[in-house]
Amino acid sequence: MLGHAEDRPITLPLKFGNRHGLIAGATGTGKTVSVLRLVEGFSKAGVPVVIADVKGDVAGLGMAGAMNPKLQARLDALKLADFGFAALPVAFWDLFGVNGHPLRTTVSEIGPTLLSRILQLSEAQGGVLDIAFALADAEGLLLLDMDDLRALLGFIGENRDVVSKTYGLVSSQSLAALQRALLKFEQEGARSLLGEPALQLGDLMRTAPDGRGTVNVIAAETLVLKPRLYASFLLWLLSELFETLPEVGDLDKPKLVFVFDEAHLLFADCPPSLQQRIEQVVRLIRSKGVGVYFCTQSPSDIPDVVLAQLGHRIQHALRAFTPRDQKAVRVAAETFVPNPALDTARAISELGVGEALVSTLQGGGQPSMVERTLMAPPGCRLGAITPDERAALRAQSGLAGKYDTSLDRDSASEMLERRAAQAAPEAGRDAGPPAPTRDSGGTATEAKPSSRLNDFLWGTGRRQGAVEAMTKSAARTVGNQLGRSLLRGLLGGLLGGRR
């Protein structure tokens, strides 16, 4: 139950929880409280939830609330006889590993397209990254962390000519710009995002012993200050769910609910091809049993194609102070099924704090008429928690020790280092003693070290060089690379997918 319209309860049927929704409204209108009430309802029904905590107040889901005069007045107005305070089972996550269990993914899993967007690369620089991933696939190099990616880019730089002939032009300028972008990425503190142990999606879909769904709170107070990283990571997480979960059709309740706060960041400066894929995911992930709920200020922040997929609407007040604001109000009003007894556009501007216009799917899945609703409060704490409370809840999550210590597995950087170490003495033995040369005065001198490097790269009459060996290896693995690409699925080709 979301709230009351006059004397009628307004509900969101659990069987339609995977039909997606929108929670919109200006700052300070009660939007967060409505989100918490929605999350609480799903958790009590046994549905796990993933939600980003942008302001720090979502963490209050893990603590029981307390009575105050405003809350008592709201309960009296709603006549909620069965209301009670209770904490929800929560698990805290943090990309930076400070306010929750570290959230990691590998370089291969995040893929070149999303990584290009995070690093804000140009088309040419993104092309170099594509080549790096293709070369890693062909050579069987595991790209797990930042060191692996740097080692691979260093290898490409040292063998730029032959890589360009095999995979396409790699300019020194683009390669240098990509390396600078990685340096900036590390300086922003995001190095901990890439590595192992990588997140296992099953840990986001757990239920507590009492049957309630675990609420996975992603600490995003710092992350949201890096909008591209914030949006790209959550988009990656959504795409991983899409690729991994099986088709289940319509269930009695969702398998997972994903709440995307500050949803306008997802579509800001989004390339058309990527936006098209986002639209496909939102349209198709419903059949995987996942409900996606976008939280933003105005419906106009969401592309029309995505907006059309959002069957549940909770619209808090919008203040029409400017012509642009007035247009946003009209857009919001037009997204609802009209109610003859309600002037929707006028009501949006008049709503008080904790009031909303609500329309949910009912019956056979048809949207209900919009109703002016007094929203019900959640039973959790409305506000932030202390560091000690967070630490205690983190220790109780059942994940302590699984993700908190990083791993450094044998991967691309170690493999390339071993190849270089093995190739150097072999090149020296095969080349034999350096042939003496004569200077202008006829005196014998030893061959210069540069000739040895030339023999190592390009070979001698008796032995093929490293460049020829690499090219032949790439040719042999073309078939395998094609197989890998096909297995990445609908999003894998664009977002990188699991490699």
Summary of the structure (lengths in Angstrom):
residues: 499
radius of gyration: 28.0
end to end distance: 42.4
largest distance: 108.5
contacts: 1607
relative contact order: 0.19
helix: 49%
strand: 14%
